[in-house]
Amino acid sequence: MEYAILFLPLFSSIISGFFGKRIGEFYSQIISSILVAISGILSVILFYKVFVNDYSSNKIIFTWITSGNFNSNWSIYIDSLTVVMLVVVSLISSLIHFYSIGYMSHDPHKPRFMSYLSLFTFSMLTLVTADNFLQLFFGWEGVGLCSYLLIGFWYKKSSANAAAIKAFIVNRVGDFGFAIGIFLIFFFYKTLNYNEVFAMTPYFITKEIVFLGLNLNLITLICLMLFIGAMGKSAQIFLHTWLPDAMEGPTPVSALIHAATMVTAGVFLVVRCSPIFEYSQFALNVVTVVGMTTAFFAATIALVQNDIKKIVAYSTCSQLGYMFFAAGIGAYHVAMFHLFTHAFFKALLFLGSGCVIHSFKDEQDIRLMGGVWRKIPYTYILMIIGTLALTGFPFLSGYYSKDAIIEFAYSKDSLIGYSATFIGVLTAFLTSIYSWRLIFKTFHGKYNNKENNLNSIKDSTLIMLIPSFLLAMGAIFVGFIFKEIFIGKESLDFWGKAIFFLGDISHEHPPTWLLILTPLIVTLSIPLSYYVYIKNDKITKYLVLKYNFLYNFLLNKWYFDELYTFIFVQPLKKIGFFLWKKGDLDTIDKYGPDGVSKIIKIISNKAVNFQSGYLYHYAFVMLLSFSILLTYLILR
């Protein structure tokens, strides 16, 4: 079963990529989707097996590297943490494969697209089933490659190419830190296998090393380097700039990579390495601060964005921040619970946005929509469900996981815990505002699109709506169904050794006001948003005029792109231009290939003059050459 879960997406990628045109576009799409769907179904069966029978295994496919005492295998490591990720990755990937049949129906390169999707799924499954850091890094780079290919899928668009390159480069920054962390583990532990590294970690608690001239605790340094890798992959503040630009890719790409799976790899890494992070309180505090800062930062930007996909993208950044600060306060199981529920409702929101874009003939600006909820009722209902779940509306999936994060943060009874609680509640309010702004601007109010006649707006086909409907069921029910399994009293039995808790994770019952506060704010924000954005939009226009600087600050995403351009891009361009002009052209080329060729050309032009056709000219040249040769031989 484990082998089928891992390798069916790889076979799917090979069939679509190499034989797609031969078997036909339709059959390549169907075969690809069915193979990944089988992988998803088997993942659910394996999840049940782990939950009911406490099943675990480590199936070694082959020995990858053997050098002295060092061994690294390519294996399929199964525990409760792995099966949760398997369900998220393969099940949602299968739904997105079927959705892509409808969404990409007019694209001429459908087999290539399906091949990339399946290859991404295989890479992500390789990542989560690893039993060592080397295989983890292999899968980590694999999803990075697939991300590059999928973001730049429409390679004839310069903006798509630029976004793909940006994602690749920004992720390299994070991956460099991740690689340093792995090198440190290998150098000091002499192994990269999880079980061996985790078992040895307590013996390195007091170990200090000199790094960049500073005396640092080894465990803290390793954790920080690993977390830098997580920041890049999960688009946390400072390394987040690639995620919104990645919306240049087709919408199924956004749903699969940038909502449900790849961006959660960073959270998975921190949780998987909990036996290391638990021994560095400083590193955990850094994770908490970065997480809650990202949650607030991304939510403020989403408030004023107008591209429907970018609003949902910044929402992803914000929700990943929630997961990280949950992990930072030691509630790893709650972070995984939010990862699990978030995958369903965020994928739903992306697929729903894709349905909207499809209906509006590729229009993505919510200001050019409005008043279509009766025209596309199914899409409207699906988007409402996704929005309710995202905002944490009572009894939907997001309510159980997001409120649990806030409650655990409050129970820490510390400054950083209370700070995380405050930011969590504030961000929940902002999330509700921008989410309902998207709904009301898109579906309510006046119809503002001049390119498309209102009568031409219609719902998407069933092949797009059915996967969205299944995700909606997940957005409604998975929080309630899995709450006790993931974070309830029996959760420690489910997680077993997959997550390490150094201290006591039990928390007192939170005060009633905290239990009521977030749902109350979320509920009241619905009529507030409707009034501000639909009934009396003069309020927002007035606020934009009065606080124009703040509006532009948020609209331009806190000027991070401009700042990075000023600090990194422009200086590097100037250095590159100088080296090209002065170093390459004016020095190397001038005195190298160009100089030599110029001299040879001058000599050849002079030598041509001897080719006159007169015999005495040839005799003179021969005599002159003989004299030079004779002189050389005598002088030598």
C-alpha positions in Angstrom: 0.0 0.0 0.0 2.8 2.4 1.0 4.6 1.8 -2.3 1.4 2.5 -4.3 0.7 5.8 -2.5 4.2 7.1 -3.3 4.8 5.8 -6.8 1.4 6.1 -8.5 1.8 9.9 -8.8 5.2 9.3 -10.3 3.8 6.9 -12.9 1.1 9.4 -13.5 3.7 12.1 -14.3 5.6 9.8 -16.6 2.5 8.7 -18.5 1.3 12.3 -19.0 4.7 13.8 -19.7 6.1 11.2 -22.1 3.0 9.6 -23.6 0.4 12.3 -23.3 0.2 13.2 -26.9 0.4 9.6 -28.0 -2.6 8.5 -25.9 -4.5 11.8 -26.4 -5.1 14.7 -24.1 -8.3 13.5 -22.6 -7.0 10.0 -21.7 -3.8 11.5 -20.3 -5.9 13.7 -18.0 -8.2 10.9 -16.9 -5.4 8.4 -16.3 -3.4 10.9 -14.4 -6.3 12.0 -12.2 -7.4 8.3 -11.5 -3.8 7.3 -10.5 -3.5 10.2 -8.0 -7.0 9.5 -6.8 -6.1 5.9 -6.0 -3.1 7.2 -4.1 -5.5 9.5 -2.1 -7.9 6.7 -1.3 -5.1 4.5 -0.1 -3.8 7.4 2.1 -7.2 7.5 3.8 -7.1 3.8 4.4 -3.6 4.0 5.8 -4.7 6.9 8.1 -7.5 4.7 9.4 -5.0 1.8 9.9 -2.6 4.1 11.9 -5.5 5.5 14.0 -7.2 2.2 14.8 -4.3 -0.2 14.9 -1.5 2.2 16.0 0.3 1.0 12.8 3.8 2.3 12.0 6.5 1.1 9.6 9.7 2.1 7.8 9.9 0.4 4.4 13.4 0.8 2.9 13.2 1.1 -0.9 17.0 1.0 -1.3 20.2 2.2 0.3 21.0 5.6 -1.2 24.4 6.4 0.2 26.9 4.2 2.2 30.2 5.7 3.2 32.0 4.3 6.2 29.7 4.4 9.1 27.3 6.8 7.3 24.1 5.3 5.8 21.2 7.1 4.2 18.2 5.2 2.8 15.4 6.1 0.5 12.5 4.9 2.6 8.8 5.2 3.3 8.5 6.1 7.0 5.0 5.8 8.3 3.7 7.3 11.6 0.8 9.5 12.6 2.4 12.7 11.4 3.2 11.2 8.0 -0.3 9.9 7.4 -1.8 13.2 8.2 0.4 14.8 5.5 -0.3 11.9 3.1 -4.0 12.5 3.3 -3.6 16.3 2.9 -1.3 16.0 -0.1 -2.7 13.1 -2.1 -6.4 13.5 -1.4 -6.4 17.3 -2.2 -4.1 16.8 -5.1 -6.5 14.2 -6.6 -9.4 16.6 -6.4 -7.3 19.4 -8.0 -6.3 17.0 -10.8 -10.0 16.4 -11.7 -10.7 20.2 -11.3 -7.9 20.9 -13.8 -9.6 18.9 -16.5 -12.3 21.6 -16.6 -10.2 24.6 -15.8 -7.4 23.9 -18.4 -9.9 22.7 -21.1 -8.8 25.4 -23.5 -5.1 25.1 -22.9 -3.0 23.4 -25.6 -0.5 21.8 -23.2 -2.8 19.8 -20.9 -0.6 16.7 -20.7 2.4 18.7 -19.7 0.4 20.5 -17.0 -0.9 17.2 -15.5 2.6 15.8 -15.6 3.9 18.7 -13.6 1.0 18.4 -11.1 1.7 14.7 -10.6 5.4 15.2 -10.3 4.9 17.8 -7.6 2.6 15.3 -5.7 5.3 12.7 -5.9 8.0 15.1 -4.7 5.8 16.2 -1.7 5.1 12.6 -0.8 8.8 11.8 -0.9 9.4 14.7 1.5 6.8 13.7 4.1 7.7 10.0 4.0 11.4 10.6 4.6 13.1 9.0 7.6 16.2 11.1 7.2 17.2 14.7 6.4 18.8 13.9 3.1 15.6 12.4 1.6 13.7 15.3 3.1 16.0 17.7 1.3 15.6 15.8 -1.9 11.8 16.1 -1.7 12.2 19.7 -0.5 14.1 20.6 -3.7 11.8 18.6 -5.8 8.7 20.6 -4.8 10.8 23.7 -5.4 11.6 22.6 -8.9 7.9 21.7 -9.6 6.8 25.1 -8.2 9.1 26.8 -10.7 7.7 24.7 -13.5 4.1 25.3 -12.6 4.3 29.0 -11.7 6.0 29.6 -15.1 3.7 27.1 -16.9 2.5 29.9 -19.2 6.0 30.6 -20.2 5.1 33.0 -23.0 4.0 35.5 -20.4 6.9 37.6 -19.1 5.2 38.1 -15.8 4.9 34.3 -15.3 8.6 33.8 -16.1 9.6 36.6 -13.7 7.4 35.1 -10.9 8.8 31.6 -11.4 12.4 33.0 -11.2 11.5 35.0 -8.2 10.1 32.0 -6.4 13.1 29.9 -7.2 15.6 32.5 -6.0 13.8 33.5 -2.8 13.5 29.8 -1.9 17.2 29.3 -2.5 17.9 31.8 0.3 15.8 29.7 2.7 17.3 26.5 1.3 20.8 27.8 1.9 20.0 28.1 5.6 18.3 24.7 5.6 21.4 23.1 4.0 23.6 24.7 6.7 21.4 23.1 9.4 21.7 19.7 7.7 25.5 20.1 7.4 25.7 21.0 11.1 23.6 17.9 12.0 25.9 15.7 9.9 29.1 17.2 11.2 28.3 16.8 14.9 25.9 13.9 14.9 27.6 11.8 12.2 24.2 10.7 10.9 21.1 12.2 9.2 18.5 9.6 10.3 15.7 11.1 12.3 15.6 8.6 15.1 19.4 8.7 15.7 19.5 12.5 15.5 16.5 12.9 17.9 17.9 10.4 20.3 21.3 12.1 20.5 20.0 15.7 20.8 19.8 15.8 24.6 23.5 15.1 24.8 24.3 18.3 22.8 22.2 20.7 25.0 25.2 22.5 26.4 27.4 22.2 23.3 28.6 25.6 22.0 30.3 26.3 18.7 31.8 29.4 17.1 29.7 30.5 14.1 30.5 33.7 12.2 32.7 34.8 15.2 29.9 34.2 17.8 29.7 31.6 20.5 26.3 30.0 19.9 24.5 27.0 21.3 24.6 24.2 18.7 20.9 23.1 19.2 19.8 26.7 18.9 21.9 27.3 15.7 20.6 24.1 14.1 17.0 25.1 14.9 17.4 28.6 13.5 19.0 27.3 10.3 16.2 24.7 9.8 13.6 27.4 10.5 15.2 29.7 7.8 14.5 26.9 5.4 10.9 26.7 6.7 10.5 30.5 6.4 11.4 30.3 2.7 9.2 27.4 1.8 6.2 28.6 3.9 6.5 32.2 2.9 7.1 33.8 6.2 7.9 37.5 6.6 11.2 38.6 4.9 11.0 35.5 2.6 7.4 35.8 1.7 7.6 38.0 -1.5 7.5 35.1 -3.9 4.1 33.8 -2.8 1.7 36.5 -4.1 3.6 36.7 -7.4 3.2 33.0 -7.7 -0.4 33.6 -8.6 0.7 34.1 -12.2 0.4 30.3 -12.5 -2.9 28.6 -13.3 -5.4 28.6 -10.4 -5.1 24.8 -9.8 -1.4 25.5 -9.1 -2.3 28.1 -6.6 -4.7 25.7 -4.9 -2.3 22.7 -4.8 1.1 24.3 -4.1 0.4 27.6 -2.5 -2.5 26.7 -0.2 -2.7 23.0 0.7 0.7 21.4 0.3 4.1 22.9 -0.5 3.8 26.0 1.7 2.9 23.7 4.6 6.3 21.9 4.2 7.9 24.4 6.5 5.3 23.8 9.3 5.8 20.0 8.8 9.6 20.4 9.2 9.3 22.3 12.5 6.8 19.7 13.8 8.9 16.8 12.6 11.9 18.3 14.3 10.1 19.0 17.6 12.6 16.7 19.4 15.3 19.3 18.5 13.2 22.5 18.8 12.0 21.5 22.3 15.6 21.9 23.6 15.9 25.5 22.4 13.5 28.0 24.0 15.2 30.8 22.1 14.5 29.1 18.7 10.9 28.5 19.7 10.5 32.2 20.7 11.8 33.2 17.3 9.3 30.8 15.6 6.5 32.4 17.6 7.5 36.0 16.9 8.0 35.4 13.2 4.7 33.5 13.0 2.5 36.0 14.7 4.3 38.9 12.8 3.5 37.2 9.5 -0.1 36.5 10.5 -0.7 40.2 11.2 1.5 41.6 8.4 -0.2 39.5 5.6 -3.7 40.2 6.9 -3.1 43.9 6.7 -2.0 43.7 3.1 -4.9 41.5 2.1 -7.3 44.2 3.3 -6.6 46.4 0.3 -5.6 44.0 -2.5 -7.9 43.8 -5.5 -6.7 40.7 -7.3 -9.0 37.9 -6.1 -6.1 35.3 -6.1 -3.7 37.6 -4.3 -6.2 38.2 -1.5 -6.4 34.5 -0.9 -2.6 34.2 -1.3 -2.0 36.7 1.5 -4.6 34.9 3.5 -2.4 31.8 3.1 0.6 33.7 4.4 -1.4 34.8 7.4 -2.7 31.3 8.3 0.7 29.8 8.0 1.8 32.4 10.6 -0.9 31.0 12.9 0.6 27.5 12.4 4.1 28.7 13.2 3.3 30.5 16.3 1.3 27.5 17.5 4.4 25.4 17.0 6.5 28.1 18.7 4.4 27.9 21.9 4.9 24.2 21.9 1.4 23.3 20.6 2.7 21.3 17.6 -0.4 19.1 17.5 -2.6 22.2 17.2 -0.4 23.5 14.4 -0.9 20.3 12.6 -4.7 20.4 13.2 -4.9 23.9 11.7 -2.7 22.7 8.8 -5.2 19.9 8.2 -8.3 22.0 8.3 -6.7 24.9 6.4 -5.9 22.6 3.5 -9.5 21.9 2.8 -11.0 25.4 3.1 -8.1 27.2 1.5 -8.0 24.8 -1.5 -11.8 25.4 -1.7 -11.3 29.2 -1.8 -8.7 28.9 -4.5 -10.9 26.6 -6.6 -13.9 28.8 -6.0 -11.8 31.8 -7.1 -10.9 29.8 -10.2 -14.6 29.3 -10.9 -15.2 33.0 -10.6 -12.2 33.8 -12.9 -13.5 31.2 -15.4 -17.0 32.8 -15.3 -15.5 36.3 -15.9 -13.3 35.2 -18.8 -10.0 35.4 -16.9 -10.8 38.6 -15.0 -9.2 38.7 -11.6 -9.9 42.2 -10.3 -12.8 42.2 -7.8 -13.5 45.8 -8.5 -14.6 44.7 -12.0 -17.1 42.1 -10.7 -20.1 42.4 -8.4 -23.8 41.5 -8.5 -23.5 38.0 -9.9 -24.5 35.8 -7.0 -27.7 34.8 -8.7 -25.9 34.1 -11.9 -23.3 31.7 -10.4 -25.2 30.4 -7.3 -23.1 27.2 -6.8 -19.8 29.1 -6.9 -21.3 31.6 -4.5 -22.4 29.0 -2.0 -19.0 27.3 -2.2 -17.1 30.6 -1.6 -19.4 31.4 1.3 -18.6 28.0 2.9 -14.8 28.5 2.4 -15.0 32.1 3.8 -16.9 31.0 6.9 -14.4 28.3 7.6 -11.4 30.6 7.0 -12.8 33.3 9.3 -13.5 30.8 12.1 -17.2 31.0 12.0 -18.7 28.8 14.8 -18.8 25.1 14.1 -17.0 25.1 10.8 -13.5 23.6 10.5 -11.5 26.8 10.9 -13.4 27.6 14.2 -12.0 24.5 15.9 -8.4 24.8 14.9 -7.9 28.6 14.9 -9.6 29.1 18.3 -7.5 26.2 19.7 -4.3 28.1 18.7 -5.5 31.2 20.5 -6.5 29.2 23.6 -3.2 27.4 23.8 -1.3 30.7 23.4 -3.3 32.3 26.2 -2.6 29.2 28.4 1.1 29.8 28.2 0.7 32.5 30.8 3.7 34.4 29.6 4.4 37.7 27.7 5.0 35.9 24.4 1.8 33.8 25.0 -0.3 36.9 25.7 1.2 38.7 22.7 0.4 35.8 20.4 -3.2 35.7 21.8 -3.6 39.4 21.1 -2.2 39.2 17.6 -4.3 36.0 17.0 -7.5 37.7 17.9 -6.7 40.9 16.0 -5.7 38.9 12.9 -8.9 36.9 13.1 -10.8 40.2 12.9 -8.8 41.4 9.9 -9.2 38.0 8.2 -12.9 38.3 8.6 -13.0 41.8 7.1 -10.9 41.1 4.0 -12.6 37.8 3.4 -16.1 39.3 3.4 -14.8 42.2 1.4 -13.9 39.7 -1.3 -17.3 38.0 -1.1 -19.3 41.3 -1.2 -17.2 42.9 -3.9 -17.3 39.8 -6.1 -20.9 38.7 -5.7 -22.9 41.6 -4.4 -23.5 45.3 -5.3 -23.4 46.7 -8.8 -22.2 44.7 -11.8 -19.0 46.6 -12.9 -17.6 44.5 -15.7 -17.7 46.2 -19.2 -15.9 43.5 -21.0 -18.4 40.7 -20.3 -22.2 41.0 -20.7 -24.0 40.1 -17.4 -26.0 37.5 -19.3 -22.8 35.7 -20.4 -21.8 35.0 -16.7 -22.6 31.4 -15.8 -21.5 28.7 -13.4 -18.6 26.4 -14.1 -19.0 22.9 -15.3 -19.6 19.9 -13.0 -16.0 18.7 -13.4 -14.9 21.9 -11.6 -17.8 22.1 -9.2 -17.8 18.5 -7.8 -14.2 18.7 -6.5 -15.0 22.1 -5.0 -18.1 20.6 -3.4 -16.1 17.7 -1.8 -13.6 20.3 -0.4 -16.6 22.2 1.0 -17.7 19.1 2.8 -14.2 18.9 4.3 -14.3 22.7 5.2 -17.6 22.0 7.1 -16.9 18.7 8.9 -13.2 17.8 9.3 -12.8 20.2 12.2 -15.6 18.7 14.2 -14.7 15.1 13.3 -11.0 15.2 13.9 -10.8 17.7 16.9 -10.6 15.0 19.5 -8.2 12.9 17.5 -5.8 15.8 16.9 -6.0 17.9 20.0 -8.4 16.2 22.4 -7.6 14.2 25.5 -6.7 11.1 23.4 -4.5 13.1 21.1 -1.2 12.0 22.7 -2.1 8.4 22.0 -2.7 9.3 18.3 0.5 11.3 17.9 2.6 8.8 19.9 6.3 9.4 19.2 5.7 11.4 16.1 5.6 14.6 18.1 7.8 15.3 21.1 6.6 17.3 24.0 9.3 18.1 26.6 6.8 19.8 29.0 3.1 19.3 29.9 0.8 20.3 27.1 -2.4 20.2 29.0 -4.0 23.6 29.6 -6.6 24.9 31.9 -10.0 25.7 30.6 -9.7 29.2 29.1 -11.9 32.0 30.5 -15.4 32.4 29.0 -14.7 35.8 27.6 -11.9 34.4 25.4 -14.1 31.6 24.1 -16.8 34.1 23.1 -14.5 36.9 21.9 -13.3 35.5 18.6 -16.6 34.0 17.3 -18.3 37.3 18.3 -15.8 39.4 16.4 -16.1 37.1 13.4 -19.9 37.2 13.4 -20.2 40.9 13.8 -17.7 41.6 11.0 -20.2 40.2 8.5 -22.8 43.0 8.7 -20.0 45.5 9.3 -18.2 44.5 6.1 -21.5 44.5 4.1 -22.3 48.0 5.3 -18.8 49.4 4.7 -18.2 47.9 1.3 -21.8 47.7 -0.2 -24.4 49.8 1.5 -22.2 52.9 2.2 -18.9 52.6 0.4 -18.3 56.3 0.8 -16.8 55.4 4.2 -14.0 53.4 2.5 -13.4 56.1 -0.1 -13.2 58.7 2.7 -10.7 56.5 4.7 -8.6 56.0 1.6 -8.4 59.7 1.0 -7.7 60.6 4.6 -5.2 57.9 5.2 -3.7 57.8 1.7 -0.2 57.1 2.9 -1.3 54.1 5.0 -3.5 52.8 2.1 -0.5 53.0 -0.3 1.7 51.4 2.2 -0.6 48.4 2.4 -1.4 48.4 -1.3 2.4 48.3 -2.0 2.8 45.4 0.4 4.8 47.3 3.0 7.2 48.2 0.2 9.2 44.9 0.7 9.7 44.5 -3.1 10.9 48.1 -3.5 13.2 47.7 -0.4 14.7 44.4 -1.8 15.1 46.0 -5.2 17.0 49.0 -3.6 19.2 46.8 -1.3 19.9 43.8 -3.5 18.7 44.0 -7.1 20.0 47.4 -8.1 23.4 47.1 -6.5 23.8 43.6 -8.0 22.7 44.9 -11.4 25.3 47.7 -11.2 28.0 45.3 -10.2 27.0 42.9 -13.0 26.9 45.7 -15.5 30.4 47.0 -14.5 31.9 43.5 -14.6 30.2 42.9 -18.0 31.4 46.2 -19.6 34.8 46.7 -17.9 35.7 43.2 -17.1 34.2 41.1 -19.9 34.0 43.4 -22.9 36.8 46.0 -22.3 39.3 43.6 -20.8 38.8 39.9 -21.5 37.2 40.2 -24.9 39.3 43.2 -25.9 42.7 41.7 -25.1 41.6 38.1 -25.4 39.5 36.6 -28.2 38.7 39.9 -29.9 42.3 41.1 -29.6 43.9 38.0 -31.0 41.4 37.8 -33.8 42.0 41.5 -34.6 45.8 40.9 -34.8 45.4 37.8 -37.0 43.0 39.8 -39.2 45.6 42.6 -39.6 48.4 40.1 -40.4 46.2 38.3 -42.9 45.2 41.5 -44.6 48.9 42.4 -45.0 49.8 38.8 -46.1 47.1 39.0 -48.9 49.2 41.7 -50.6 51.9 39.1 -51.4 49.3 37.1 -53.4 49.9 39.2 -56.5 50.5 36.5 -59.1 54.0 37.8 -59.9 56.8 35.2 -59.7 59.4 37.6 -58.3 57.0 38.5 -55.4 56.8 34.9 -54.4 60.6 34.5 -54.8 61.2 37.5 -52.6 58.9 36.1 -49.9 60.6 32.8 -50.0 64.1 34.4 -49.8 63.0 36.6 -46.9 61.6 33.7 -45.0 64.7 31.6 -45.6 66.9 34.4 -44.3 64.9 34.8 -41.1 65.0 31.0 -40.5 68.8 30.9 -41.2 69.4 33.9 -38.8 67.3 32.1 -36.1 69.3 28.9 -36.4 72.7 30.6 -36.3 71.8 32.8 -33.3 70.4 29.9 -31.4 
